[in-house]
């Protein structure tokens, strides 16, 4: 039986009632997203609240909203937030993204999401997990279009998704007049092809793109120095 919680250095994330458990993708995004001078942050599809908690730890002044379609996940995220040192700065809401967007009166400096994916793969048999992992309820176009409408002029959208979806993402971003600011190709094991893409988009065109790679494990399946440095404020290793 899997552990019902995952302990980080400054907080613990319980995930026994969530469809999607604490995983590498969310942790990578939470550690990678640029939170400098980002005072208002929105986490779309917050799940356990992991990414919101990580961003709150990294930026002591940020106010963070987390939203999700899964009622049980929202309840657990609220509990995780309450038990953390950041409870006064994170709000969790059970609501669809589009409905939430219609209530927003002040734009966000940063929107983060570990969005639904596996569009072309076989659907998961368990309902909540299927809802959390597939884009039937929130397409990439919806995410970027609605997300852009909620940003400040120099705001950012930071995502992690399968590298195989990179071309689709870039086409969708271009259609929404969103520009790539930064991207990191994530390689699971040294010598293999990229499996994930960390990417930051903005309506502001900086005319320069920061591109790099992050390898998580060497050929002996030991965590790389770069991976350790990125996550050292969070993981207990």
HUWO-V520128 format. One record per residue. RES is the residue in three letters. NEAR is the number of other C-alpha atoms within 8 Angstrom. Layout:
res=RES near=NEAR
res=RES near=NEAR
//
This chain:
res=UNK near=2
res=UNK near=3
res=UNK near=6
res=UNK near=7
res=UNK near=9
res=UNK near=10
res=UNK near=8
res=UNK near=10
res=UNK near=9
res=UNK near=8
res=UNK near=10
res=UNK near=12
res=UNK near=13
res=UNK near=10
res=UNK near=13
res=UNK near=8
res=UNK near=7
res=UNK near=11
res=UNK near=8
res=UNK near=9
res=UNK near=8
res=UNK near=11
res=UNK near=6
res=UNK near=6
res=UNK near=8
res=UNK near=12
res=UNK near=13
res=UNK near=9
res=UNK near=15
res=UNK near=12
res=UNK near=10
res=UNK near=8
res=UNK near=9
res=UNK near=5
res=UNK near=9
res=UNK near=5
res=UNK near=4
res=UNK near=11
res=UNK near=9
res=UNK near=11
res=UNK near=14
res=UNK near=12
res=UNK near=14
res=UNK near=13
res=UNK near=11
res=UNK near=15
res=UNK near=13
res=UNK near=15
res=UNK near=14
res=UNK near=14
res=UNK near=12
res=UNK near=14
res=UNK near=13
res=UNK near=12
res=UNK near=11
res=UNK near=15
res=UNK near=9
res=UNK near=7
res=UNK near=10
res=UNK near=6
res=UNK near=6
res=UNK near=11
res=UNK near=10
res=UNK near=13
res=UNK near=12
res=UNK near=15
res=UNK near=17
res=UNK near=16
res=UNK near=9
res=UNK near=9
res=UNK near=8
res=UNK near=8
res=UNK near=13
res=UNK near=18
res=UNK near=8
res=UNK near=13
res=UNK near=14
res=UNK near=11
res=UNK near=8
res=UNK near=13
res=UNK near=13
res=UNK near=9
res=UNK near=9
res=UNK near=11
res=UNK near=8
res=UNK near=11
res=UNK near=10
res=UNK near=5
res=UNK near=9
res=UNK near=14
res=UNK near=10
res=UNK near=10
res=UNK near=9
res=UNK near=10
res=UNK near=9
res=UNK near=9
res=UNK near=12
res=UNK near=7
res=UNK near=8
res=UNK near=9
res=UNK near=9
res=UNK near=6
res=UNK near=6
res=UNK near=8
res=UNK near=4
res=UNK near=5
res=UNK near=9
res=UNK near=13
res=UNK near=13
res=UNK near=14
res=UNK near=14
res=UNK near=13
res=UNK near=12
res=UNK near=12
res=UNK near=12
res=UNK near=11
res=UNK near=9
res=UNK near=9
res=UNK near=6
res=UNK near=4
res=UNK near=5
res=UNK near=5
res=UNK near=6
res=UNK near=7
res=UNK near=6
res=UNK near=6
res=UNK near=7
res=UNK near=8
res=UNK near=11
res=UNK near=11
res=UNK near=11
res=UNK near=9
res=UNK near=11
res=UNK near=12
res=UNK near=13
res=UNK near=6
res=UNK near=6
res=UNK near=9
res=UNK near=9
res=UNK near=10
res=UNK near=7
res=UNK near=9
res=UNK near=10
res=UNK near=12
res=UNK near=9
res=UNK near=11
res=UNK near=11
res=UNK near=12
res=UNK near=6
res=UNK near=11
res=UNK near=14
res=UNK near=8
res=UNK near=6
res=UNK near=9
res=UNK near=12
res=UNK near=12
res=UNK near=14
res=UNK near=14
res=UNK near=13
res=UNK near=14
res=UNK near=12
res=UNK near=10
res=UNK near=10
res=UNK near=7
res=UNK near=8
res=UNK near=10
res=UNK near=7
res=UNK near=7
res=UNK near=9
res=UNK near=8
res=UNK near=8
res=UNK near=11
res=UNK near=12
res=UNK near=9
res=UNK near=7
res=UNK near=9
res=UNK near=7
res=UNK near=13
res=UNK near=11
res=UNK near=11
res=UNK near=13
res=UNK near=10
res=UNK near=13
res=UNK near=11
res=UNK near=14
res=UNK near=13
res=UNK near=14
res=UNK near=10
res=UNK near=11
res=UNK near=10
res=UNK near=5
res=UNK near=7
res=UNK near=5
res=UNK near=10
res=UNK near=11
res=UNK near=12
res=UNK near=15
res=UNK near=14
res=UNK near=12
res=UNK near=13
res=UNK near=13
res=UNK near=14
res=UNK near=12
res=UNK near=9
res=UNK near=9
res=UNK near=6
res=UNK near=4
res=UNK near=5
res=UNK near=9
res=UNK near=7
res=UNK near=8
res=UNK near=7
res=UNK near=8
res=UNK near=10
res=UNK near=13
res=UNK near=13
res=UNK near=13
res=UNK near=11
res=UNK near=8
res=UNK near=5
res=UNK near=7
res=UNK near=7
res=UNK near=9
res=UNK near=10
res=UNK near=6
res=UNK near=9
res=UNK near=12
res=UNK near=9
res=UNK near=7
res=UNK near=9
res=UNK near=11
res=UNK near=9
res=UNK near=6
res=UNK near=9
res=UNK near=8
res=UNK near=7
res=UNK near=3
//
